Amino acid sequence: MKKSDYKELGRNLLLGSVDVVIGSVMAAAVIVSAIPTRSSNIDDDLPNSNGWQNGSQGYGYYENGVKMYD
């Protein structure tokens, strides 16, 4: 092999390594964006949800965030 062949081989090795690193970072970004950030129900702890719940004034029946019965 000639000296130019070794230079080309080194350049190809460097470019291939850079491509692998960039691909890994992009794959990690896609995986992280797919991870859910909140696993509970959407209606949990909403002050305006109606029904029996443990609210700011204790456990009871709430309508629009106001406790209806003592």
Chimera marker file (.cmm) of the C-alpha trace (Angstrom):
<marker_set name="trace">
<marker id="1" x="0.000" y="0.000" z="0.000" r="1" g="1" b="0" radius="0.5"/>
<marker id="2" x="1.157" y="3.482" z="-0.780" r="1" g="1" b="0" radius="0.5"/>
<marker id="3" x="1.344" y="6.416" z="1.589" r="1" g="1" b="0" radius="0.5"/>
<marker id="4" x="-1.740" y="7.965" z="-0.035" r="1" g="1" b="0" radius="0.5"/>
<marker id="5" x="-3.698" y="4.778" z="0.644" r="1" g="1" b="0" radius="0.5"/>
<marker id="6" x="-2.901" y="5.015" z="4.364" r="1" g="1" b="0" radius="0.5"/>
<marker id="7" x="-3.991" y="8.680" z="4.389" r="1" g="1" b="0" radius="0.5"/>
<marker id="8" x="-7.284" y="7.754" z="2.724" r="1" g="1" b="0" radius="0.5"/>
<marker id="9" x="-7.790" y="4.887" z="5.141" r="1" g="1" b="0" radius="0.5"/>
<marker id="10" x="-7.196" y="7.191" z="8.127" r="1" g="1" b="0" radius="0.5"/>
<marker id="11" x="-9.545" y="9.821" z="6.730" r="1" g="1" b="0" radius="0.5"/>
<marker id="12" x="-12.280" y="7.240" z="6.136" r="1" g="1" b="0" radius="0.5"/>
<marker id="13" x="-11.835" y="5.893" z="9.653" r="1" g="1" b="0" radius="0.5"/>
<marker id="14" x="-12.176" y="9.390" z="11.114" r="1" g="1" b="0" radius="0.5"/>
<marker id="15" x="-15.253" y="10.246" z="9.047" r="1" g="1" b="0" radius="0.5"/>
<marker id="16" x="-16.883" y="6.912" z="9.907" r="1" g="1" b="0" radius="0.5"/>
<marker id="17" x="-16.270" y="7.477" z="13.616" r="1" g="1" b="0" radius="0.5"/>
<marker id="18" x="-17.822" y="10.942" z="13.441" r="1" g="1" b="0" radius="0.5"/>
<marker id="19" x="-20.871" y="9.507" z="11.657" r="1" g="1" b="0" radius="0.5"/>
<marker id="20" x="-21.294" y="6.856" z="14.361" r="1" g="1" b="0" radius="0.5"/>
<marker id="21" x="-21.120" y="9.469" z="17.131" r="1" g="1" b="0" radius="0.5"/>
<marker id="22" x="-23.622" y="11.780" z="15.411" r="1" g="1" b="0" radius="0.5"/>
<marker id="23" x="-25.992" y="8.874" z="14.756" r="1" g="1" b="0" radius="0.5"/>
<marker id="24" x="-25.778" y="7.761" z="18.387" r="1" g="1" b="0" radius="0.5"/>
<marker id="25" x="-26.557" y="11.252" z="19.670" r="1" g="1" b="0" radius="0.5"/>
<marker id="26" x="-29.530" y="11.573" z="17.323" r="1" g="1" b="0" radius="0.5"/>
<marker id="27" x="-30.849" y="8.140" z="18.345" r="1" g="1" b="0" radius="0.5"/>
<marker id="28" x="-30.537" y="9.070" z="22.014" r="1" g="1" b="0" radius="0.5"/>
<marker id="29" x="-32.453" y="12.305" z="21.365" r="1" g="1" b="0" radius="0.5"/>
<marker id="30" x="-35.291" y="10.386" z="19.701" r="1" g="1" b="0" radius="0.5"/>
<marker id="31" x="-35.463" y="7.892" z="22.567" r="1" g="1" b="0" radius="0.5"/>
<marker id="32" x="-35.481" y="10.625" z="25.223" r="1" g="1" b="0" radius="0.5"/>
<marker id="33" x="-38.235" y="12.530" z="23.433" r="1" g="1" b="0" radius="0.5"/>
<marker id="34" x="-40.401" y="9.396" z="23.393" r="1" g="1" b="0" radius="0.5"/>
<marker id="35" x="-40.215" y="8.858" z="27.163" r="1" g="1" b="0" radius="0.5"/>
<marker id="36" x="-43.444" y="10.030" z="28.832" r="1" g="1" b="0" radius="0.5"/>
<marker id="37" x="-42.955" y="12.809" z="31.351" r="1" g="1" b="0" radius="0.5"/>
<marker id="38" x="-46.062" y="12.173" z="33.458" r="1" g="1" b="0" radius="0.5"/>
<marker id="39" x="-47.611" y="8.796" z="34.099" r="1" g="1" b="0" radius="0.5"/>
<marker id="40" x="-50.679" y="9.775" z="36.149" r="1" g="1" b="0" radius="0.5"/>
<marker id="41" x="-54.167" y="10.657" z="34.954" r="1" g="1" b="0" radius="0.5"/>
<marker id="42" x="-54.780" y="14.002" z="33.340" r="1" g="1" b="0" radius="0.5"/>
<marker id="43" x="-57.589" y="14.818" z="35.808" r="1" g="1" b="0" radius="0.5"/>
<marker id="44" x="-55.498" y="14.197" z="38.954" r="1" g="1" b="0" radius="0.5"/>
<marker id="45" x="-55.384" y="17.109" z="41.398" r="1" g="1" b="0" radius="0.5"/>
<marker id="46" x="-57.324" y="19.538" z="39.235" r="1" g="1" b="0" radius="0.5"/>
<marker id="47" x="-59.063" y="22.079" z="41.467" r="1" g="1" b="0" radius="0.5"/>
<marker id="48" x="-62.082" y="22.414" z="39.149" r="1" g="1" b="0" radius="0.5"/>
<marker id="49" x="-62.918" y="18.725" z="38.838" r="1" g="1" b="0" radius="0.5"/>
<marker id="50" x="-66.226" y="17.670" z="40.372" r="1" g="1" b="0" radius="0.5"/>
<marker id="51" x="-66.812" y="14.738" z="42.732" r="1" g="1" b="0" radius="0.5"/>
<marker id="52" x="-65.523" y="13.214" z="45.933" r="1" g="1" b="0" radius="0.5"/>
<marker id="53" x="-61.890" y="14.110" z="46.488" r="1" g="1" b="0" radius="0.5"/>
<marker id="54" x="-59.315" y="15.277" z="48.986" r="1" g="1" b="0" radius="0.5"/>
<marker id="55" x="-59.237" y="19.010" z="48.301" r="1" g="1" b="0" radius="0.5"/>
<marker id="56" x="-57.962" y="22.188" z="49.944" r="1" g="1" b="0" radius="0.5"/>
<marker id="57" x="-60.707" y="22.020" z="52.616" r="1" g="1" b="0" radius="0.5"/>
<marker id="58" x="-60.304" y="18.313" z="53.336" r="1" g="1" b="0" radius="0.5"/>
<marker id="59" x="-62.059" y="15.290" z="51.927" r="1" g="1" b="0" radius="0.5"/>
<marker id="60" x="-65.544" y="15.940" z="50.579" r="1" g="1" b="0" radius="0.5"/>
<marker id="61" x="-67.696" y="16.546" z="47.536" r="1" g="1" b="0" radius="0.5"/>
<marker id="62" x="-66.322" y="19.400" z="45.387" r="1" g="1" b="0" radius="0.5"/>
<marker id="63" x="-67.933" y="21.296" z="42.525" r="1" g="1" b="0" radius="0.5"/>
<marker id="64" x="-65.673" y="23.665" z="40.585" r="1" g="1" b="0" radius="0.5"/>
<marker id="65" x="-63.097" y="23.602" z="43.380" r="1" g="1" b="0" radius="0.5"/>
<marker id="66" x="-65.606" y="24.494" z="46.146" r="1" g="1" b="0" radius="0.5"/>
<marker id="67" x="-66.505" y="22.017" z="48.890" r="1" g="1" b="0" radius="0.5"/>
<marker id="68" x="-70.255" y="21.530" z="48.870" r="1" g="1" b="0" radius="0.5"/>
<marker id="69" x="-70.950" y="19.504" z="52.054" r="1" g="1" b="0" radius="0.5"/>
<marker id="70" x="-69.258" y="19.564" z="55.451" r="1" g="1" b="0" radius="0.5"/>
<link id1="1" id2="2" r="1" g="1" b="0" radius="0.2"/>
<link id1="2" id2="3" r="1" g="1" b="0" radius="0.2"/>
<link id1="3" id2="4" r="1" g="1" b="0" radius="0.2"/>
<link id1="4" id2="5" r="1" g="1" b="0" radius="0.2"/>
<link id1="5" id2="6" r="1" g="1" b="0" radius="0.2"/>
<link id1="6" id2="7" r="1" g="1" b="0" radius="0.2"/>
<link id1="7" id2="8" r="1" g="1" b="0" radius="0.2"/>
<link id1="8" id2="9" r="1" g="1" b="0" radius="0.2"/>
<link id1="9" id2="10" r="1" g="1" b="0" radius="0.2"/>
<link id1="10" id2="11" r="1" g="1" b="0" radius="0.2"/>
<link id1="11" id2="12" r="1" g="1" b="0" radius="0.2"/>
<link id1="12" id2="13" r="1" g="1" b="0" radius="0.2"/>
<link id1="13" id2="14" r="1" g="1" b="0" radius="0.2"/>
<link id1="14" id2="15" r="1" g="1" b="0" radius="0.2"/>
<link id1="15" id2="16" r="1" g="1" b="0" radius="0.2"/>
<link id1="16" id2="17" r="1" g="1" b="0" radius="0.2"/>
<link id1="17" id2="18" r="1" g="1" b="0" radius="0.2"/>
<link id1="18" id2="19" r="1" g="1" b="0" radius="0.2"/>
<link id1="19" id2="20" r="1" g="1" b="0" radius="0.2"/>
<link id1="20" id2="21" r="1" g="1" b="0" radius="0.2"/>
<link id1="21" id2="22" r="1" g="1" b="0" radius="0.2"/>
<link id1="22" id2="23" r="1" g="1" b="0" radius="0.2"/>
<link id1="23" id2="24" r="1" g="1" b="0" radius="0.2"/>
<link id1="24" id2="25" r="1" g="1" b="0" radius="0.2"/>
<link id1="25" id2="26" r="1" g="1" b="0" radius="0.2"/>
<link id1="26" id2="27" r="1" g="1" b="0" radius="0.2"/>
<link id1="27" id2="28" r="1" g="1" b="0" radius="0.2"/>
<link id1="28" id2="29" r="1" g="1" b="0" radius="0.2"/>
<link id1="29" id2="30" r="1" g="1" b="0" radius="0.2"/>
<link id1="30" id2="31" r="1" g="1" b="0" radius="0.2"/>
<link id1="31" id2="32" r="1" g="1" b="0" radius="0.2"/>
<link id1="32" id2="33" r="1" g="1" b="0" radius="0.2"/>
<link id1="33" id2="34" r="1" g="1" b="0" radius="0.2"/>
<link id1="34" id2="35" r="1" g="1" b="0" radius="0.2"/>
<link id1="35" id2="36" r="1" g="1" b="0" radius="0.2"/>
<link id1="36" id2="37" r="1" g="1" b="0" radius="0.2"/>
<link id1="37" id2="38" r="1" g="1" b="0" radius="0.2"/>
<link id1="38" id2="39" r="1" g="1" b="0" radius="0.2"/>
<link id1="39" id2="40" r="1" g="1" b="0" radius="0.2"/>
<link id1="40" id2="41" r="1" g="1" b="0" radius="0.2"/>
<link id1="41" id2="42" r="1" g="1" b="0" radius="0.2"/>
<link id1="42" id2="43" r="1" g="1" b="0" radius="0.2"/>
<link id1="43" id2="44" r="1" g="1" b="0" radius="0.2"/>
<link id1="44" id2="45" r="1" g="1" b="0" radius="0.2"/>
<link id1="45" id2="46" r="1" g="1" b="0" radius="0.2"/>
<link id1="46" id2="47" r="1" g="1" b="0" radius="0.2"/>
<link id1="47" id2="48" r="1" g="1" b="0" radius="0.2"/>
<link id1="48" id2="49" r="1" g="1" b="0" radius="0.2"/>
<link id1="49" id2="50" r="1" g="1" b="0" radius="0.2"/>
<link id1="50" id2="51" r="1" g="1" b="0" radius="0.2"/>
<link id1="51" id2="52" r="1" g="1" b="0" radius="0.2"/>
<link id1="52" id2="53" r="1" g="1" b="0" radius="0.2"/>
<link id1="53" id2="54" r="1" g="1" b="0" radius="0.2"/>
<link id1="54" id2="55" r="1" g="1" b="0" radius="0.2"/>
<link id1="55" id2="56" r="1" g="1" b="0" radius="0.2"/>
<link id1="56" id2="57" r="1" g="1" b="0" radius="0.2"/>
<link id1="57" id2="58" r="1" g="1" b="0" radius="0.2"/>
<link id1="58" id2="59" r="1" g="1" b="0" radius="0.2"/>
<link id1="59" id2="60" r="1" g="1" b="0" radius="0.2"/>
<link id1="60" id2="61" r="1" g="1" b="0" radius="0.2"/>
<link id1="61" id2="62" r="1" g="1" b="0" radius="0.2"/>
<link id1="62" id2="63" r="1" g="1" b="0" radius="0.2"/>
<link id1="63" id2="64" r="1" g="1" b="0" radius="0.2"/>
<link id1="64" id2="65" r="1" g="1" b="0" radius="0.2"/>
<link id1="65" id2="66" r="1" g="1" b="0" radius="0.2"/>
<link id1="66" id2="67" r="1" g="1" b="0" radius="0.2"/>
<link id1="67" id2="68" r="1" g="1" b="0" radius="0.2"/>
<link id1="68" id2="69" r="1" g="1" b="0" radius="0.2"/>
<link id1="69" id2="70" r="1" g="1" b="0" radius="0.2"/>
</marker_set>
